[in-house]
Amino acid sequence: MMGAKRAGAHPRREQILAVLRESPGMGFRELARRTGIAHGTLSHHVSILHRQGRVWTTRHSPRCLHYPGPRPSDGAGVRDAVVEHALDDVDREIVALASEPVKQKDVLERFEGRMPPSTVQARLYALRRRGLLMESRAGRYVYYWTPVRHPAASSPLAATVET
């Protein structure tokens, strides 16, 4: 049986790590395409790298995204990695808007003319479901903010009911 040091030096594993360092947050199929490694073989090597703590994964929508290095110890690190590598420009803009508590109405107005309100609301819902946004209601207003920068305890909306 190979030692952990020798097992990690496998050329295919080094190739996988090199591709992930170059493009973190890559999905499995893209990783297979970029490395030229068959799916079964790739799955085997990725799971070994995962057990060794050299690769971590997170689910984003239906995809599993792969990142090099050990998994961040806090939720903020995972969220930051997903925001940086997995979101499109519109979702990044929404998350940036929510760095301070923002009314849903203001988010909808920001995208007016670029996309229908129903699409913006669907994106808000998806970002909230993935844990990248928090939502609170204060009277008739709905507020969104990023949980990392505005935890509920220090949020000006802390007294409102979080959903």
C-alpha positions in Angstrom: 0.0 0.0 0.0 1.3 3.4 -0.9 2.0 6.1 1.7 0.0 9.3 1.6 3.0 11.3 0.3 3.7 8.9 -2.6 -0.1 8.5 -3.4 -0.5 12.3 -3.6 2.4 12.5 -6.1 0.5 10.5 -8.8 0.9 12.3 -12.1 -2.8 12.4 -12.8 -3.5 13.8 -9.4 -0.9 16.5 -9.9 -2.5 17.2 -13.3 -5.9 17.6 -11.7 -4.5 19.9 -9.0 -2.7 22.0 -11.6 -5.9 22.5 -13.6 -7.9 23.4 -10.5 -5.2 25.9 -9.4 -5.5 27.5 -12.8 -9.3 27.5 -12.8 -10.8 27.0 -9.3 -14.5 26.2 -9.1 -14.6 23.8 -12.0 -17.4 21.3 -12.6 -16.6 17.6 -13.0 -17.3 17.4 -16.8 -15.2 20.5 -17.5 -12.4 19.0 -15.3 -12.6 15.8 -17.3 -12.5 17.7 -20.6 -9.6 19.9 -19.5 -7.5 17.0 -18.2 -8.5 14.4 -20.8 -9.0 11.8 -18.0 -11.9 9.3 -18.3 -14.8 10.0 -15.9 -14.3 6.9 -13.8 -10.6 7.4 -13.4 -11.1 11.1 -12.7 -13.7 10.3 -10.0 -11.3 7.9 -8.4 -8.4 10.4 -8.3 -10.7 13.3 -7.1 -12.0 11.2 -4.2 -8.5 10.4 -3.2 -7.5 14.0 -3.3 -10.6 14.9 -1.4 -9.7 12.4 1.4 -6.2 13.8 1.5 -7.6 17.3 2.0 -6.0 18.6 -1.2 -9.3 19.2 -3.0 -12.7 20.3 -1.7 -16.1 20.4 -3.4 -19.3 22.3 -2.9 -22.7 22.0 -4.6 -23.9 25.0 -6.6 -27.3 24.4 -8.2 -27.1 21.0 -9.9 -23.3 21.1 -10.2 -20.5 20.0 -7.9 -17.7 22.5 -8.0 -14.1 21.5 -7.3 -11.5 23.7 -5.6 -7.8 23.1 -4.8 -6.5 23.0 -1.2 -8.3 22.3 2.0 -11.9 23.3 2.5 -12.3 26.7 4.2 -13.1 26.3 7.9 -15.9 28.9 7.8 -18.9 29.4 5.7 -17.6 32.7 4.6 -14.7 31.1 2.7 -17.0 28.7 0.9 -19.4 31.6 0.0 -16.5 33.8 -1.2 -15.2 31.0 -3.4 -18.6 30.3 -5.0 -19.3 34.1 -5.5 -15.9 34.5 -7.1 -15.9 31.5 -9.4 -19.4 30.1 -9.9 -21.8 33.1 -10.2 -22.4 35.0 -13.4 -22.1 38.8 -13.6 -25.8 39.4 -12.7 -25.7 37.2 -9.6 -22.4 38.9 -8.6 -24.0 42.3 -9.0 -26.9 41.2 -6.8 -24.6 39.9 -4.1 -22.6 43.1 -4.3 -25.8 45.2 -3.9 -26.6 43.2 -0.8 -23.4 43.9 0.9 -25.5 46.4 2.8 -29.2 45.6 3.5 -31.1 46.5 0.4 -34.9 46.6 -0.4 -36.2 44.1 -3.0 -37.7 47.1 -4.7 -34.3 48.8 -5.1 -32.8 45.6 -6.6 -35.7 45.3 -9.1 -35.2 49.0 -10.1 -31.5 48.4 -10.6 -32.2 45.8 -13.3 -35.2 47.5 -14.8 -34.9 47.4 -18.6 -32.2 44.7 -18.5 -34.4 41.8 -17.4 -37.9 41.2 -16.3 -38.7 41.6 -12.5 -39.7 37.9 -12.4 -36.2 36.9 -13.5 -34.6 39.1 -10.8 -36.9 37.7 -8.2 -36.1 34.1 -9.3 -32.4 34.9 -9.0 -32.9 36.5 -5.5 -34.7 33.3 -4.4 -31.9 31.1 -5.8 -29.2 33.1 -4.1 -31.1 32.9 -0.8 -31.7 29.2 -1.2 -27.9 28.7 -1.7 -27.2 30.7 1.5 -25.5 33.6 -0.3 -28.3 36.0 0.7 -30.4 36.4 3.7 -34.0 37.8 3.7 -36.0 39.7 6.3 -39.3 41.4 6.2 -40.0 44.7 7.9 -43.6 45.7 7.3 -44.3 45.6 3.6 -40.7 45.7 2.7 -38.4 42.7 1.9 -34.7 43.3 2.6 -31.7 41.2 1.4 -28.2 41.2 2.6 -25.1 39.0 2.6 -24.9 36.9 5.7 -21.1 37.2 6.0 -21.0 41.0 6.1 -24.2 41.4 8.0 -24.9 38.6 10.5 -28.4 38.7 11.9 -27.2 39.7 15.3 -25.6 42.9 14.1 -28.0 43.6 11.3 -30.3 46.7 11.6 -33.0 44.2 10.7 -32.2 41.8 13.6 -35.5 42.3 15.2 -37.4 41.3 12.1 -38.4 37.7 11.3 -35.8 36.0 9.1 -37.0 33.5 6.5 
